[in-house]
Amino acid sequence: MKAKKPGRALRVADQIAKDLAALIPVEVRDPRVGLVTITGCEVTPDYAHAKVYFTVLGREPEECAEGLNAAAGMLRNHLFKNLRIHTVPTLHFTHDASVAKGFEMDALIKRAMAETPAGER
């Protein structure tokens, strides 16, 4: 069997992220899911699994992940209609903590800059 090209996996992951960003606000009615932003997607080389990263506003991330994972089968069905690949990956939603960590780092830098005298910068 011919090996799949890694560039194609990246394109498939990007398309999954774009499609999910459009589908979730329209199709997911679970009250545990708030305002979700899809921040990224990683697909295994055999396209069996996709890890979808998200951030959420106004809800607990763990609670939102439960709601999204409960809707994963329905979302996968919608993806099957849009994607032109033989196997649509099983979706696994994971909260993306990198955005929150970025805000924390930014706050630390600002605080350090404010505490440092102007002559020492």
N, C-alpha and C positions, 0 to 999 in steps of 0.2 A: 504494500500500500504506500502511496506517495505521501510524504510528510506535508503537513499544512504549513503555510508560510506565516510567520509571526505577525507580519503586517496586516494580514487579513483578520487575524484574531483581534487586533487593535481596532480595526474598522468595524468589526461586528460589535465589539464592546461599546464603541462610541455610538453606534446606531441604537443599541439596546438602551443606553442611557438617555438618548434623545427621545426615543419612543416612550420610555417610562415617564419621563418628565412631562410629556403631553398626556399620557393615559391616567396617571394617578389622580390628578385633580378632578378629572371627569368621571372615571369609573369606580374609584374606591370610595365607598360610603361608610366605612368603618369609623366610628367616633373617636377611636384611639389614634387615628392618623390625622395630624394637624396640617399645617402649611409645610409641605415637604419640598426640599430642593435636592435633586440628584446631583451629587458632586463627582461621581466617577463609577466606573464599572470595570471589572477584571473578568476575563473569560478563560477557562482552562483550555489547553491546546486541542482537546477533543470536543470542545463545545458542550460538554455535559453539564457544567455548572458555571454560574455567573455570580460573582460577589458584587452586589450593588451597594455603593456608599451613599449615604444621605445625611442631610442636616434637617432639623425640624425646629419650627418656631411655635412656642406656646404649648408644647406638650413634653412629657418625659420621653427621652430617646428610646428607652427600653420598651415602654408601652407602645410607642409608635412602631418600633421594629416588630413587635408581636402582631400588630394590625397589618403591617405590610407583608409579613411572612404568611399571615392567614390568607391574604389576597393574592399571593404569589401564583397560585395555579390559574386563577382567572386572568391575571396580567400576562402570564405565559401564553395562554390561549390567544389573547389579542396580538402578542408579538408574533405568534406563529402565522397569523394572517398577513403581517407586514414584512417579515424578514424572508429573504430568499435563501435560506439554508436548510439542509436536511434535518438537522437536530436543533431545536430551540433549547437553550440551556435551562436547567432548573435554577430558579432565582433564590438567592439568599441575601437578605437585606441586613446591612451592618451600619450602625451609626458612625459617621465620620467625625472623629474628635479633633482632627487636625485644625479645623476652623477655630474651635474654641481655644485650642492651645496657641494658635496664632494671635488671638486677641489677648491672651494672658501674657505672651512674650512682648507684645506691643505695649501693654500697660506697664510691664516691668522696665522696659527701655525708657518709656516716658518718665517714670518715677525716678529712675537713675539719673536721667538727664536733668530733671528738676532739682535733684539733691546735689548735683555736681556744680560747683561755682563756675561762672562763665569763663574765667581765666584758665581753668584747668581742662577745658574741652578741646 
